[in-house]
Amino acid sequence: MPREKCFCQLRNNCPQPESAMSRLLEKPNIAMSIKSTGSQLSSTVATAASTSPSEAEDADTSRTQLAPSETSPASTASPSVNVTPMRHKIDQVVISLVSGAAAGALAKTVIAPLDRTKINFQIRNDIPFSFRASLRYLQNTYANEGVLALWRGNSATMARIVPYAAIQFTAHEQWRRILHVDKDGSNTKGRRFLAGSLAGITSQSLTYPLDLARARMAVTDRYTGYRTLRQVFTKIWVEEGPRTLFRGYWATVLGVIPYAGTSFFTYETLKREYYEMVGSSKPNTLVSLSFGAAAGAAGQTASYPLDIVRRRMQTMRVNTASGDRYPTILETLAKIYREEGIKNGFYKGLSMNWIKGPIAVGISFSTYDMIKAWLTDLSHLRRGGIEK
């Protein structure tokens, strides 16, 4: 029949499935073009169904590896990549500033009456120091001026100690990073001392006029001396000249090198030894207080003679008990040695410093570590909440 004949011819002319598949495999370029373009849905499905699992994994891997390069311009421009490290550094500086300010303010407020007593004996050469004399001074101050007079000059102390302690602790962190102190587990004792000294010089240089104002208020009363911190600066500027605001600066810098260097060195060394013995890098509050007390005692003893010199130079015009003049460091050292000797001159009131110094430094170091750890944890929690 014609219809059957036509059907047979058509069937004979059509390619068999095996021959068609073989021709397709012989021309891989055609197969790849069909797979890559994906223009026809049937061809894509057939290719995916015929692909082995290993080939599918390779394709997924290639797409995964290609994704970063495709999105690299956007990710590079994203602030989360570049800003996060900088923001982390800024957070660390802010945490150090706040922790140092709080630590210094608390420590100085606690020992303010003892500090005022010490300064009054430091600047006078007519009264020898003793614990009985210091207690008598505290009693007379309380009887004549009231209990708040024991903290006279503390406002000037706070105006100085808040920026001073904030700058000192923050500068110490930065100097440690710059000098690579104890980096990678090394024991760099010299750099540890140098970092503390440079931190002390940095903070003292930026806040020295406030230290002079505090000394002036501590050795005068509210009736014959200065009533406010502003009045201190005004009277000094008008009556003595602006250069007076930095009188005794070099004695202070020379004194802060052994003081800050020894204090930070002792505290960091004790913490390192504690870590090697116990295995904990964060000692508890009592241990931290004891380490700070030892650091304060060592630092005060190392720098005390220059502390006497700077107090004499700072209060030269307002020390009514003596008309002596202390124009330079060398002349002041020679005059104190000639008239008062080493023990009663250069180390006058040191026993009082051995009481107040360890208390102040111990509170300062332990409070700094505690507040810094608390603020760091709070910062991590806040950052984690934002990311979520």
SVG drawing of the C-alpha trace seen along z (x, -y; Angstrom):
<svg xmlns="http://www.w3.org/2000/svg" viewBox="-2 -90 77 92">
<polyline fill="none" stroke="black" stroke-width="0.4" points="0.0,0.0 1.3,-3.5 0.8,-4.7 2.6,-1.7 5.4,-2.2 5.8,-5.8 5.9,-5.0 8.5,-2.4 10.7,-4.7 10.3,-7.4 11.3,-4.9 14.3,-3.7 15.5,-7.2 15.2,-8.3 18.4,-7.8 18.5,-5.1 18.8,-6.2 22.2,-4.6 23.6,-6.3 22.2,-9.6 23.8,-9.4 27.1,-8.3 27.2,-11.2 26.3,-13.6 29.2,-12.2 31.5,-12.5 30.8,-16.3 31.4,-17.6 31.3,-21.2 27.7,-20.9 26.8,-19.2 28.7,-21.9 27.0,-24.7 23.6,-23.2 24.5,-22.7 26.0,-26.2 23.4,-28.3 20.4,-26.6 18.2,-28.0 16.1,-24.9 14.6,-23.5 14.5,-19.9 18.2,-19.9 19.2,-21.2 17.1,-18.7 18.4,-15.9 22.0,-17.0 21.5,-17.4 20.0,-13.9 22.8,-12.3 25.5,-14.1 27.3,-12.0 27.3,-13.0 31.0,-13.8 30.5,-16.1 27.7,-17.9 29.9,-18.5 32.6,-19.9 30.1,-22.2 28.9,-23.4 32.5,-23.9 33.3,-26.0 30.2,-28.1 31.2,-28.5 34.7,-29.5 33.4,-31.9 31.1,-33.7 33.7,-35.7 35.3,-37.0 31.9,-38.0 31.0,-39.8 34.4,-41.1 33.8,-44.7 30.7,-45.0 32.3,-43.3 35.3,-45.6 33.1,-48.6 31.1,-47.3 31.9,-49.1 31.7,-45.9 35.1,-44.8 37.1,-48.0 35.3,-49.8 35.1,-46.9 38.8,-46.7 39.0,-50.5 35.9,-50.6 37.4,-47.9 40.5,-50.0 38.4,-53.0 36.3,-51.0 39.5,-49.8 40.8,-53.4 37.5,-54.7 37.3,-51.8 40.8,-52.5 40.0,-56.2 36.9,-55.6 38.4,-52.9 41.5,-55.0 39.5,-58.1 37.2,-56.1 40.2,-54.3 42.1,-57.5 39.2,-59.4 38.3,-56.7 41.9,-56.2 42.6,-59.9 39.3,-60.6 40.0,-57.8 43.4,-59.1 42.8,-62.9 43.1,-63.7 46.4,-61.8 47.6,-63.5 46.9,-66.9 48.7,-66.1 51.8,-64.8 52.0,-67.9 51.9,-70.3 54.8,-68.5 56.7,-68.3 56.8,-72.0 57.9,-73.0 61.3,-72.7 60.5,-74.0 58.3,-71.1 59.7,-67.5 57.4,-64.8 55.9,-62.2 52.7,-60.2 51.7,-62.1 52.3,-65.4 50.3,-64.3 47.4,-63.2 47.5,-66.6 47.4,-68.4 44.3,-66.4 42.6,-67.1 43.4,-70.9 42.1,-71.0 38.9,-69.3 38.4,-71.5 39.0,-74.8 37.5,-74.2 35.3,-71.2 35.4,-67.7 35.1,-68.9 38.4,-70.8 40.2,-67.4 39.2,-67.1 40.2,-70.7 41.8,-70.8 40.1,-67.5 38.2,-69.4 41.5,-70.4 42.7,-66.9 39.7,-65.5 40.1,-68.1 43.7,-66.8 43.5,-63.1 40.6,-62.3 42.4,-63.3 45.8,-62.3 44.8,-58.7 42.7,-58.3 45.7,-59.5 48.2,-57.5 46.5,-54.1 45.5,-54.6 49.0,-55.8 50.5,-52.8 48.4,-50.4 49.5,-52.2 53.2,-52.3 53.0,-48.6 51.7,-48.0 54.3,-50.3 57.2,-48.8 56.0,-45.2 56.2,-44.6 56.1,-40.9 54.9,-40.1 54.4,-36.4 55.2,-35.3 58.6,-37.1 59.9,-38.6 60.9,-42.1 61.6,-43.7 63.4,-46.8 60.5,-47.6 58.0,-47.0 59.7,-49.7 60.1,-52.0 56.4,-51.8 55.4,-52.8 57.9,-55.7 56.7,-57.0 53.0,-56.7 53.8,-58.8 55.6,-61.5 52.8,-61.7 50.1,-62.1 52.1,-64.5 53.0,-66.7 49.4,-67.1 48.0,-67.9 50.8,-69.6 49.2,-73.0 46.3,-71.1 48.9,-69.4 50.4,-72.8 46.9,-74.2 46.1,-71.2 49.3,-71.7 48.5,-75.4 45.0,-74.7 46.2,-71.9 48.6,-74.2 46.3,-77.2 43.0,-77.7 39.8,-79.1 40.1,-82.4 43.7,-83.4 44.4,-81.4 42.3,-80.3 38.6,-79.7 38.2,-78.0 40.3,-76.3 39.5,-79.1 40.9,-81.6 44.2,-79.7 44.8,-80.0 43.6,-83.7 45.9,-84.8 48.9,-82.9 48.5,-84.3 48.1,-87.9 50.5,-88.0 53.2,-85.5 53.0,-85.1 51.9,-82.1 55.4,-80.5 54.7,-79.8 52.0,-77.3 54.9,-75.0 57.3,-75.7 58.7,-72.4 57.8,-70.7 61.2,-69.2 61.5,-67.9 58.1,-66.3 59.2,-64.6 62.4,-63.4 60.4,-62.0 57.7,-60.4 60.2,-58.3 61.2,-56.1 57.7,-56.4 55.6,-55.4 58.2,-53.0 58.7,-51.2 54.9,-51.1 53.8,-49.7 56.9,-47.4 56.2,-46.0 52.5,-45.5 52.9,-43.8 55.8,-41.6 53.8,-40.4 50.8,-39.6 53.1,-37.7 54.6,-35.7 51.1,-35.0 50.0,-33.7 53.0,-31.4 52.3,-30.0 48.5,-29.8 47.7,-29.8 45.2,-32.7 45.8,-36.0 43.1,-37.7 43.8,-37.7 41.0,-38.4 40.4,-41.8 42.4,-41.1 45.4,-39.8 45.2,-42.7 45.1,-45.1 48.2,-43.6 50.1,-43.7 49.1,-47.4 50.1,-48.1 53.6,-46.6 53.9,-48.6 52.9,-51.8 55.4,-51.3 58.2,-50.6 57.3,-53.6 56.9,-56.1 60.3,-55.1 62.1,-55.4 60.9,-58.9 60.2,-60.5 63.2,-62.9 62.1,-64.5 58.6,-64.7 59.9,-66.8 61.6,-69.1 58.6,-69.7 56.4,-70.5 58.8,-73.0 59.0,-74.7 55.3,-74.6 54.4,-76.2 57.3,-78.7 55.1,-81.8 52.3,-80.6 54.3,-78.9 54.0,-81.6 55.8,-79.5 59.1,-80.0 60.4,-82.8 62.8,-80.4 63.1,-80.4 63.6,-77.3 64.3,-78.6 65.9,-75.5 66.1,-71.7 69.8,-71.7 69.5,-74.7 66.5,-73.1 68.3,-69.8 71.4,-71.5 69.3,-73.7 67.3,-70.7 70.5,-68.6 72.4,-71.4 69.6,-72.4 67.7,-69.2 69.8,-66.3 68.8,-63.2 66.4,-61.4 64.6,-64.5 64.8,-66.3 64.6,-64.1 62.5,-61.4 60.4,-63.6 56.9,-62.1 57.9,-58.9 56.3,-56.8 53.0,-58.6 53.5,-57.8 54.0,-54.1 50.5,-54.2 48.7,-56.3 50.7,-55.3 50.1,-51.6 46.4,-52.2 46.0,-54.7 48.0,-52.6 46.4,-49.4 42.9,-50.8 43.8,-52.5 45.3,-49.3 42.7,-46.9 39.8,-49.3 41.2,-49.9 41.4,-46.1 38.0,-45.5 36.2,-48.3 38.1,-47.6 37.0,-43.9 33.4,-44.8 33.3,-47.4 34.9,-45.0 32.4,-42.3 29.6,-44.9 31.0,-46.0 31.1,-42.4 27.5,-41.8 26.4,-45.0 28.2,-44.2 26.8,-40.7 23.3,-42.0 23.7,-44.4 25.0,-41.6 22.0,-39.5"/>
</svg>
